[in-house]
C-alpha cells in the first residue's frame, strides 16, 4: 500500500520524504489556509520535494471552471493530480479532464455509490473520508471495503485513497482492506514507526553493548 502525507506544511513534507517511505502527497483548501501562504508558492515547493502523485484541489463550482482550474494546476508539475469534490459538476469535470489525459482524485467521498459514479466518470483515485464517518457513528472502513468490492466486481481501475485517517489502526485496516493508498497527517505517519517493545529492546541492546565497550 502506498503512503501519502496529507498536509500543506512543507517542512513536514520535506521531513517525511527524507524517511524514504513516502509515495505522494495530498492537500486540501483547509491545509493550505493553515499555512498562511499563497497556494501557488506552497504547491511549487511541494512539487520540488515529492517525486510522486501530488493532489491539489480545484475549488471552482462549475464543470467548465473546474476543468480550467485543473488544467492550470496540472501545468505546475507533471506529478499534479487534480482533486475534484464529488458533486454533479465535479463528475462532469472529471470526465472531461480524463478525456484530456489528466489524472484526478475525487474527494469528499462518503458513500459507495458516489465512488461508483467517480469510477464511471474515469477518476484515477477516489478518496473516502473514513475518520469523518467514524466521527458521526458510522464505520468508515466499511466504506473502503464496499468500494473495493464494487471496483473489483466490475474491473474499475480507479485506485482507493483511504483519507481522513486519524490513527495507525486506520492505516492497518486500510492495508488489510486492500486500499491502494492511505493518506495521513505527519503525526500519524510518525506513529507508524513507534512500538514500545522496539524502544525497550533497543534500550537493552545498547546497554549490553556499552558493557562490552567498558571491558
Ligand atoms: C484527503 O485527501 C483529505 O485532504 C483529508 O484526508 C481530509 O481529511 P480531514 O480534513 O478530515 O482531516
Boltz pocket constraint, residues with backbone or C-beta under 6 A from the ligand:
constraints:
  - pocket:
      binder: B
      contacts: [[A, 6], [A, 26], [A, 27], [A, 28], [A, 30], [A, 107], [A, 127], [A, 129], [A, 131], [A, 132], [A, 163], [A, 164], [A, 165], [A, 183]]
      max_distance: 6.0
